[in-house]
């Protein structure tokens, strides 16, 4: 028997006898694979599908997927075993919402590994994660600055952030990662939380921020005014609390109404305690309102209850006109000259019967002293109408006309204004010289008026 061996590829065929065939084997190749559509795509999961379409002449011992966020892949999901032609799957977890992933299919047999072309899928989006690192700080009154770090957006662009204070005082939205919370109550403790919203809805709320207390304003009280004069006063107040910072301004608001309108201030660095301010150029006999205040970095204190004081009564100058024994008149012009006020004051003449300047001459009766009063009123700080003081008119006894005779000119006696003697103008009398002399002597006696009447009777009986 002739034995012939012939090599055919990697196999050996042995011919025994007349072409006796005992074995024949052919070489294998790597498998051929394809991908199918990805299913069950969620925010963090997906199921990949592959197919071994040709086994390459040998069963595969490994099949699976390469995947990642680029064509470099980087992650593998596979199974080991003995696999022939057919489909297979792998479930992925831990994916990032809204992220696009690349993948391919592979299978390995004894001859090598076959791979498919690149395919992609995108994980679903979700609501955003909660922001982190919420921080609050304050440096001014009634507000705080709140900042935070954005969390994962859920695979969708953040539409806005919502910031809420506790206790409830501030609620707002912004697209930034910080905000200034306003409208807070000074001296109150606050915390803040933040949440994010995207196209899928509102995400989880953050943990609370640190506690923050907006700067507090000072508190003040008023004390009674002191050292009150016709034109001045000392106002008194106390800073009872500095709030969150020392005061840099303190003072008083004052005026003729509770709306005040004028202020006096002091600048510096002030702690708690009493303070005062002296005010001048006030109107005499006038009621004033006042309230203290103080200012720090947190703001201006609230006015306490309104307080008042009344300046001392206006001074009154009494001017006496004496006939010197005769009768006569003093004109309005003469009185105005005698009562002429200084440029810094306003004078009002009070006649014998009205509260206005005399409309007619003031009669100076024979042997009778007549008085006219002048009220001097200092100007008000904020000009306002001033009503003259009323003066009760003195009783003026009727003039007794002496018998007709000569008409001598008689000088009115002196007028004394604030210890200054001013000569008045002359006034006419219808008395005879002798009668005038007797009239003057009679009037010089406090009890001479009745004697004067009797003397007149005897005088006229002699004619």
Long-range contacts (C-beta under 8 A, 24 or more apart in sequence): 26-57, 27-57, 27-111, 28-56, 28-57, 28-58, 28-109, 28-110, 28-111, 29-56, 29-57, 29-111, 29-112, 30-56, 30-107, 30-108, 30-109, 30-111, 30-112, 30-113, 30-114, 31-55, 31-56, 31-60, 31-107, 31-108, 31-109, 31-113, 31-114, 32-56, 32-114, 33-63, 33-105, 33-106, 33-107, 33-114, 33-115, 33-116, 34-105, 34-116, 35-103, 35-104, 35-105, 35-116, 35-117, 35-119, 36-87, 38-103, 38-119, 38-121, 40-91, 41-121, 41-122, 41-123, 41-124, 42-95, 42-123, 42-124, 43-95, 43-97, 43-98, 43-123, 43-124, 43-125, 43-126, 43-154, 43-155, 44-93, 44-94, 44-95, 44-96, 44-97, 44-123, 45-91, 45-92, 45-93, 45-95, 45-123, 46-91, 46-92, 46-95, 46-101, 46-121, 46-123, 47-89, 47-90, 47-91, 47-92, 48-77, 48-89, 48-90, 48-91, 48-92, 48-103, 48-105, 49-87, 49-88, 49-89, 50-87, 50-88, 50-89, 50-90, 50-105, 50-106, 50-107, 50-116, 51-86, 51-87, 51-88, 51-105, 52-83, 52-84, 52-85, 52-86, 52-87, 52-88, 52-107, 53-85, 54-85, 55-84, 55-85, 55-109, 56-109, 56-111, 56-112, 56-114, 57-109, 57-111, 58-109, 58-110, 58-111, 59-83, 59-84, 59-109, 60-84, 60-107, 60-108, 60-109, 61-108, 61-109, 61-110, 62-106, 62-107, 62-108, 62-113, 63-88, 63-105, 63-106, 63-107, 63-108, 64-88, 64-90, 64-105, 64-106, 65-90, 65-103, 65-104, 65-105, 65-106, 66-103, 66-104, 66-106, 66-115, 67-92, 67-101, 67-102, 67-103, 68-101, 68-102, 68-103, 69-99, 69-100, 69-101, 69-102, 70-102, 71-102, 71-118, 73-102, 73-103, 73-104, 78-106, 83-107, 95-123, 96-123, 96-152, 96-155, 97-123, 97-124, 97-125, 97-126, 97-152, 97-154, 97-155, 98-122, 98-123, 98-124, 98-125, 98-126, 98-153, 98-154, 98-155, 98-156, 99-123, 99-155, 123-155, 124-155, 125-154, 125-155, 125-156, 125-198, 125-199, 125-200, 126-154, 126-155, 126-156, 126-200, 127-154, 127-197, 127-198, 127-200, 127-201, 127-202, 127-203, 127-204, 128-152, 128-153, 128-154, 128-156, 128-158, 128-196, 128-197, 128-198, 128-203, 129-153, 129-154, 129-196, 129-203, 129-204, 130-194, 130-195, 130-196, 130-203, 130-204, 130-205, 130-206, 130-207, 131-161, 131-177, 131-194, 131-195, 131-196, 131-206, 132-206, 134-192, 134-193, 134-194, 134-206, 134-207, 134-208, 134-209, 134-210, 135-209, 135-210, 136-181, 136-190, 136-191, 136-192, 136-209, 136-210, 136-211, 136-212, 137-212, 138-212, 138-213, 138-214, 138-215, 139-215, 139-297, 140-214, 140-215, 140-297, 140-298, 141-186, 141-214, 141-215, 141-216, 141-217, 141-297, 141-298, 141-299, 142-182, 142-183, 142-184, 142-185, 142-186, 142-214, 142-298, 142-299, 143-180, 143-181, 143-182, 143-183, 143-184, 143-214, 144-180, 144-181, 144-184, 144-190, 144-192, 144-212, 144-214, 145-178, 145-179, 145-180, 145-181, 146-178, 146-179, 146-180, 146-181, 146-192, 146-194, 146-209, 147-177, 147-178, 148-177, 148-178, 148-194, 148-206, 149-177, 150-177, 150-196, 151-196, 151-203, 151-206, 153-196, 153-198, 154-198, 154-200, 154-203, 156-198, 156-199, 156-200, 157-198, 157-199, 158-196, 158-197, 158-198, 159-197, 159-198, 159-199, 160-196, 160-197, 161-194, 161-195, 161-196, 161-197, 162-194, 162-195, 162-196, 162-197, 162-202, 163-192, 163-193, 163-194, 164-192, 164-193, 164-194, 165-190, 165-191, 165-192, 166-190, 166-191, 166-192, 166-193, 166-208, 184-214, 185-214, 186-214, 186-215, 186-216, 186-217, 186-243, 186-244, 186-298, 186-299, 187-213, 187-214, 187-216, 187-243, 187-244, 188-213, 188-214, 189-213, 190-214, 213-244, 214-244, 214-298, 215-243, 215-244, 215-245, 215-296, 215-297, 215-298, 215-299, 216-241, 216-243, 216-244, 216-298, 217-243, 217-296, 217-298, 217-299, 217-300, 217-301, 217-302, 218-242, 218-243, 218-247, 218-294, 218-295, 218-296, 218-298, 218-301, 219-243, 219-301, 219-302, 220-250, 220-292, 220-293, 220-294, 220-301, 220-304, 221-292, 221-304, 222-290, 222-291, 222-292, 222-304, 222-305, 222-307, 223-274, 224-307, 224-309, 225-290, 225-307, 225-309, 226-276, 227-278, 228-309, 228-310, 228-311, 228-312, 229-311, 229-312, 230-282, 230-284, 230-285, 230-311, 230-312, 230-313, 230-314, 230-315, 230-378, 231-280, 231-281, 231-282, 231-283, 231-284, 231-311, 231-378, 232-278, 232-279, 232-280, 232-281, 232-282, 232-311, 233-278, 233-279, 233-282, 233-288, 233-309, 233-311, 234-276, 234-277, 234-278, 234-279, 235-264, 235-276, 235-277, 235-278, 235-279, 235-290, 235-292, 236-274, 236-275, 236-276, 236-292, 237-274, 237-275, 237-276, 237-292, 238-272, 238-273, 238-274, 238-275, 238-292, 239-270, 239-271, 239-272, 239-273, 239-275, 239-294, 240-272, 241-272, 242-271, 242-272, 242-296, 243-296, 243-298, 243-301, 244-296, 244-297, 244-298, 245-296, 245-297, 245-298, 246-270, 246-271, 246-296, 247-271, 247-294, 247-295, 247-296, 248-295, 248-296, 248-297, 249-294, 249-295, 250-275, 250-292, 250-293, 250-294, 250-295, 251-277, 251-292, 251-293, 252-277, 252-279, 252-290, 252-291, 252-292, 252-293, 253-290, 253-291, 253-293, 253-303, 254-279, 254-288, 254-289, 254-290, 254-291, 255-288, 255-289, 255-290, 255-381, 255-382, 256-283, 256-286, 256-287, 256-288, 256-289, 256-380, 256-382, 256-384, 257-289, 258-289, 258-306, 260-289, 260-290, 260-291, 261-382, 262-381, 262-382, 270-294, 281-378, 281-379, 281-381, 282-311, 282-378, 282-380, 282-381, 283-311, 283-377, 283-378, 283-379, 283-380, 283-381, 283-386, 284-311, 284-312, 284-313, 284-314, 284-315, 284-377, 284-378, 285-310, 285-311, 285-312, 285-313, 285-314, 285-377, 286-310, 286-311, 286-380, 314-375, 314-376, 314-377, 314-378, 314-389, 315-375, 315-376, 316-373, 316-374, 316-375, 316-376, 316-389, 317-373, 317-374, 317-376, 317-417, 317-418, 318-371, 318-372, 318-373, 319-371, 319-372, 319-373, 319-374, 319-415, 319-416, 319-417, 320-369, 320-370, 320-371, 320-415, 320-416, 321-362, 321-364, 321-369, 321-370, 321-371, 321-372, 321-412, 321-413, 321-415, 321-424, 322-364, 322-369, 322-370, 322-412, 322-413, 322-414, 323-364, 323-365, 323-366, 323-367, 323-368, 323-410, 323-412, 323-413, 323-427, 323-429, 323-443, 324-410, 324-411, 324-412, 324-413, 324-440, 325-366, 325-367, 325-410, 325-431, 325-436, 325-437, 325-439, 325-440, 325-441, 325-442, 325-443, 326-366, 326-367, 326-408, 326-410, 326-427, 326-429, 326-431, 326-436, 326-439, 326-440, 327-363, 327-364, 327-365, 327-366, 327-399, 327-400, 327-401, 327-427, 327-429, 327-430, 327-431, 328-363, 328-364, 328-410, 328-412, 328-427, 328-428, 328-429, 329-361, 329-362, 329-363, 329-364, 329-427, 330-361, 330-362, 330-364, 330-412, 330-424, 330-425, 330-427, 331-361, 332-357, 332-358, 332-359, 332-360, 332-361, 332-362, 334-424, 334-425, 335-362, 335-372, 338-415, 338-417, 338-422, 338-424, 339-372, 339-374, 339-417, 341-374, 341-376, 344-378, 344-379, 345-376, 345-377, 345-378, 345-379, 346-376, 346-377, 346-378, 346-379, 346-386, 347-374, 347-375, 347-376, 347-377, 348-374, 348-375, 348-377, 348-388, 348-389, 349-374, 350-374, 350-375, 350-388, 350-389, 350-390, 350-391, 351-393, 352-393, 352-394, 352-396, 353-393, 355-387, 355-388, 355-389, 355-390, 355-391, 356-388, 363-396, 363-399, 364-412, 364-427, 365-396, 365-397, 365-398, 365-399, 366-399, 366-400, 366-402, 366-429, 366-431, 366-439, 366-443, 367-439, 367-440, 367-442, 367-443, 367-449, 367-452, 368-396, 368-397, 368-443, 370-394, 370-396, 400-456, 401-430, 402-429, 402-430, 402-431, 402-432, 402-435, 402-436, 402-439, 403-432, 403-435, 403-460, 403-463, 404-430, 405-431, 405-432, 405-435, 406-432, 406-433, 408-433, 408-436, 410-436, 435-459
